[in-house]
Structure formats: C-alpha cells, structure tokens
Amino acid sequence: QVQVVESGGGSVQPGESLRLSCTASGSRFGINTMAWYRQAPGEQRALVAVITSADIAKYDDSVKGRFTATRDFATNTIYLQMNNLKLEDTAVYYCAAAQFYSDRDYWGQGTRVTVSS
C-alpha cells in the first residue's frame, strides 16, 4: 500500500513564498507520476503541477512562472516551490502518486495554504 504524506502549508501574505513537500512510500512497482492538486473552497480539485518518471514537469496556466515542481527520485519526494503567492492560491493542496502498471492514484491528506492580506 502506497502512503503519501504532504507537509509545508501555512499562512502567508500576497507576494510571499511557501514550499510544499510530499513523499510517497511503500510502492511495490515504483512510482511513476507524482502531482500536486489543489481544492479551493467551493471548487473542485484541480491539477496544479505534475512530474513524470522522465522528470518532465507540466503546470496549470494559473501557476506558470510562479510555481516550480521538482522531484527527488531517490526518496520519491516531490516539492512545490510557490513564489509570488496570490489570494487565489488559497486552497488545500493535495499530493497524488501513481505506481507503474497501475491506474490508481494514491492521495495524501492535504495541506492548507492560506494567502491573505
């Protein structure tokens, strides 16, 4: 059973930065993709960034140029560096990991990011 644990959320002011971390453990077949999603109040969960097993990162247009996702393949850890945070970035951020040979995503418990002035 894959376990996914996030950390690093918090409360900041607009323009400030935060770094989220997520580690996946317990995979039998190796971790394929890892991704960050977020869910704002009253909205559906949406993809923020994804990193493939080839270390290719893709981003939602709303965070391009401000967020950077990186991945440590040795520890199955993915990071999300969030710079120039905006009010609309306020959400619960979730990490998802998928194994090779499987369509199932494993989710973390979420970490809250609040951007307010």
Secondary structure by P-SEA (a helix, b strand, c coil): cbbbbbcbbbbbccccbbbbbbbbccccccccccbbbbbccccccccccccccccbbbbcccccccbbbbbcccccbbbbbccccccccccbbbbbbbcccccbbbbccbbbbbbcc
